[in-house]
Amino acid sequence: MTTLDSTVDYDVLIPNNVALASDARVRRGLERWHPGYIDWWMDMGPDGFQTSDVYLRTAVRVESKGADKWAVFDYVKMPDYRWGILLAPEDPDRKIPFGRHRGEPAWQEVPGEYRAMLRRLIVIQGDTEPASVEQQRFLGKTAPSLYDMRNLFQVNVEEGRHLWAMVYLLQKYFGRDGREEAGELLRRRSGSEDAPRMLGAFNEETPDWLSFFLFTFFTDRDGRMQLESLAQSGFDPLSRTCRFMLTEEAFHMFVGETGVTRIVQRTCEAMTAAGMDDPTDVEAVRALGVIDLPTIQKKVNLHYSLTLDLFGSELSTNSANFFNAGLKGRFREHRLEDDHRLHEATYGIPEPSNGGWSVALHPALNALNARLRDDFTDDCNLGVGRWNKTIRESGVDFEITLPHVAFHRQIGVYRDLHATPEGDLVSEDDWNRRRHEWLPDDADRAFIESLMKPEFRPGHYASWIAEPRIRINHKPGDFEWVKLAEA
């Protein structure tokens, strides 16, 4: 059994707390993979800022005891960031919490009958991590402040570390197959025609900072839901890996939620200063140099619907098999009060009925994706509520909402439907004719792009986004978050 310490060994090429020094086979495999990773980072990581000093946090512990901090902050050039292998502390008495093996000791090695399923789960999770870095690689050039640039780069390096986390599991527990899969994770590219990333949303562009904030709000929240489900896994190394990844993932969602809040706040401030009370007068609001609220709503519609597709089909035999096998549980499985086997349980899914909607009951095992998606929506609504609180406090009459679950779906039971954000079913022709009302069109994208001018002076912010109320590590407002390298 792997010995695990809460502190991280940084006196080696690959920082870790899994006693890598005593595992020669895996250490050699990871050391061979390391140069390819650095080549990938230099090729596909943040473009134009690899030699800049960035005020980044680096994990030094996997748990906090007393006054000890789990991470430290310092200036680091991103290619020199100490990516490593970090697993949460091991519980020797841990039991499998769900499925047919519920109550049995958690597995420390891969069960032979579940080898293929487990490898697929790890590869899919691993593929999302470098994909988001690739999608965001050009955003630094249009950063609205050094503070936001720093946060982007923190998200990027931690997504890179999460790739390392999955590659360790592949190389440690899956032999030659795992090494080959680790190589493929570096070969695929977001948006590539020949070797795209595995999930559709990770092949979309992230062309502007509003898109980035919504990506980190919605898509990183999906990542959190998936990690929470995998953290319940009966395969203990995967569980421990995901438990620590969740510690880092929380910051990514913070970046998204506060980023949108600051955009909304700045728009409302500009409207109030100009004596405007009609948020739907798009051209007048845009003339103030801010992003109008209806366009933000369109972008919410887009990113929310794209993220829903990441959960897969609402009814899924694969998800039932993963659960039965004890490989992937539900969101916060340990808090749920049922038999954790679900053989007789049902779950409701909205389906079209007589021109409206009704809830149809399905076996809960087959509807696990739908349940996780609903948990995701509930969690998203908490953040949306905070955006709306900012709008209300400004006195502007507008409310951001999440669209109906059937809106703009490409995967699952709703993919052949044409639903408005309110859930009204319309013809394909009507939907295509009106889609510009609900989703960003070329004019919306062009306007947002026109605002994406960099602001690299310490303590200054672009005109379309407010200054943050809370800064990282309590630094002052004029702190130099990124020391830009001389051209």
CORNOR-V127023 format. One line per field, one symbol per residue. phi: phi as a letter, one per 20 degrees, with the letter a starting at -180 (. if undefined). Layout:
phi=???
This chain:
phi=.fecdfededecfdgacdlffecffffffffffgffffgfffecfgencfdeedfdecfdbdbdcmefeebcdafbfgfegefbdcdfgedfdfdfeamfdgnegffecffgfdgfffffgfffffffffgffffdfefgfcffaffffgfgffgffffffffgfffgffffdclfgffffffffeefcfnffebfffdgfedefdebfffffffffefffggffffffffegfefgfgfffffgffffgfffggfffffgfffgffffffffemecdfeegfffffencefffffffffgffffffgfffnfgdbfffffffgfnebeeflgfeedbemcmfdfcbecfcfblncccedecggffdffffffffffgfgfffffffffffgfeneeacecefgfeflddcnfdfeecdfgenfecfffffffdgffdcfdffffffgffefdfcdegndcffebeffecdflmfffefefceffff
